[in-house]
Amino acid sequence: QVRLVESGGGLVQAGESLRLSCAASGRTVSSNTMMWYRQAPGKQRELVARITASGSPIYSDFVQGRFTVSRDNAKNTVYLQMNSLKLEDTAVYYCIGYPDFASWGQGTQVTVSS
């Protein structure tokens, strides 16, 4: 089956760091544009970062300079390194890929406290 499994979320204090993982199976992440989205309570799902099939990272303005998206082809896994976390980063984080990984999974919860 084609699937993505997000992990690595948790409860952290503002200013701390987390690394999220997106483990893929069924298709290779290097053949896709892989994207991280997040959805906070009461808000629309928004794009956080993406890495193209050629390996180029692209970031949304509100995380640029703090977050890094990367890929480990040997593990077929995409990562999101999140540094200097803020309260407004609290959300469920999802990964998805175009064109092969087109279904939303359960995501991983990130909660940032003061």
Secondary structure, DSSP 8 states (H G I E B T S, - for coil): --EEEEE---EEETT--EEEEEEEESS-GGGSEEEEEEE-TTS--EEEEEE-TTS-EEE-TTTTTTEEEEEETTTTEEEEEE-S--GGG-EEEEEEEESS--S----EEEEEE-
